Amino acid sequence: MKATKDPGSTRRRASAPALRDGMRCRVTGGTHAGTSGVVADIKTSKTGHVTLTVVQANGVRFKTLAKNIVT
C-alpha cells in the first residue's frame, strides 16, 4: 500500500502584501469590496489581525482587514 501525503501539510498561506501608508489599494473582500483608495493607517490588533484605514478619492474613510485588499 502506498503512503499518501496530506495535501494540507504542504500548503502555504498567502502572505499579505507589503503595505505602506500612501499606497493605492483595491478592496476585494468584506463589506467594502469593490472600492479603492489610499492606505492611511496600518495597525496590528491584539489578536494579530492587520487592519488599515482606506481613504477614497471622495474623502470617505473606512477600516478593513489587510487580507481583504490587493495593492
Secondary structure by P-SEA (a helix, b strand, c coil): ccccccccccccccccccccccbbbbbcccccccbbbbbcbbbbcccbbbbbbbbcccccccccccccccc
